[in-house]
Amino acid sequence: MNIPLVDLKAQYKAIKKEIDEAVQAVIDRGEFILGHEVEVFEQEIAAYLGVEHAVGVASGTEALQLALVACDVGPGDEVITTPFTFFATAEVVTQCGAKPVFVDIEPRTYNMDSTRIERAITKRTKAILPVHLYGQPCDMDPMLELARKNGLTVIEDCAQSMGAEYNGKKAGSLGDAGCFSFFPSKILGAYGDGGLVATNDAQIAETLRLLRNHGRKETYHHVIPGFNSRLDALQAAILRVKLRHVDDWIQLRRQKAIAYTERLASLDGVLPPYAGPHARHVFNYYTVGLKDTTVDRNKLRDYLASSGIATAIYYPLSLHLQQVYQGLGHKAGDFPESEMAQDQVLSLPLYPELTEADVDRVSATLREFVRGQVES
Ligand SMILES: *Cc1c(COP(=O)(O)O)cnc(C)c1O
């Protein structure tokens, strides 16, 4: 039996009746863009996240982009972020005409290292854009303190961290704006694209509502240039159903993660994910580090694949080394922790419906390979 990286069909099977009814109700009502379903979803998720406002948009990428625009990030500005993330994080900075300024990561969590941020601040710095990678919040307190001291905006990339907590507060409720993705494989995934910005700032929320809908206050009356970036009512209806289950799913993810870690902890050369003391890690991905250079990642992936076990690498090339950012003038060695991580990380199958037997099999197969390779 194959073990995929995520299994969206298994999840649908478990909630089919609720989903089908919710989708049918939207079709019967005939209201497909914004409207009642989106408004109610925004209220429910704002309550879940513990924020005043939630604004549904068309994707996680656009959540980030609109948040940057709403926070006045534009040409000439610098935004401090991590080189070890999905490209969208920096892409939106570039799309705003601003410059991404990278800060290396903390090797245990793979998150941007708070202690390195201060040195990256210049007169042009406008915002800090931390990414809560794999489902674990960054160390936010030192970052928020620096932002306060320097008058900077903090925009959280929460695409992988729905439901995660830092000192008891939800990721996305800590900075000026928290940006979520409903890409199907995320913790709270839609059946298509979708995204959301959470904020406690009424002004930012109001601007976001304009920006996502052509900058219009009333139909055909436009006050600013905006975007077409709205959350579909069908996706909102699906997300409302899934939101009711998301804490159970997170609990199951955490259980499987613990089960993996128990099985892998004693394996030389394989470092299970580290969860910091302030963090409630939600494990959008269960990512190990192959710290022993004798473990050949490609061969390991092939070995697992030949047993029907899927794996992924998030992410194989740090952003400062991407062709698109050649103009920033970086070179290999500029962010050594990020470069080490790109060569060492490996994400194993993890989803709520994964069975304990699956965890056993993945762990045993991994162990088999590592033991064999180390001995030979
Ligand atoms: C998924 C993801 C995004 C982009 O979200 P989309 O909904 O696919 O546009 C941005 N940042 C990170 C870290 C992500 O994982």
The ligand as a Gaussian input file, in Angstrom:
#p B3LYP/6-31G(d) Opt

LIG

0 1
 C        1.541000      27.832000       0.610000
 C        2.410000      28.981000       1.003000
 C        2.221000      30.278000       0.490000
 C        1.308000      30.589000      -0.657000
 O       -0.020000      30.252000      -0.486000
 P       -0.942000      30.018000      -1.799000
 O       -2.312000      29.885000      -1.201000
 O       -0.475000      28.791000      -2.472000
 O       -0.828000      31.227000      -2.660000
 C        2.996000      31.302000       1.001000
 N        3.919000      31.074000       1.946000
 C        4.148000      29.848000       2.442000
 C        5.192000      29.664000       3.500000
 C        3.411000      28.750000       1.982000
 O        3.661000      27.531000       2.469000

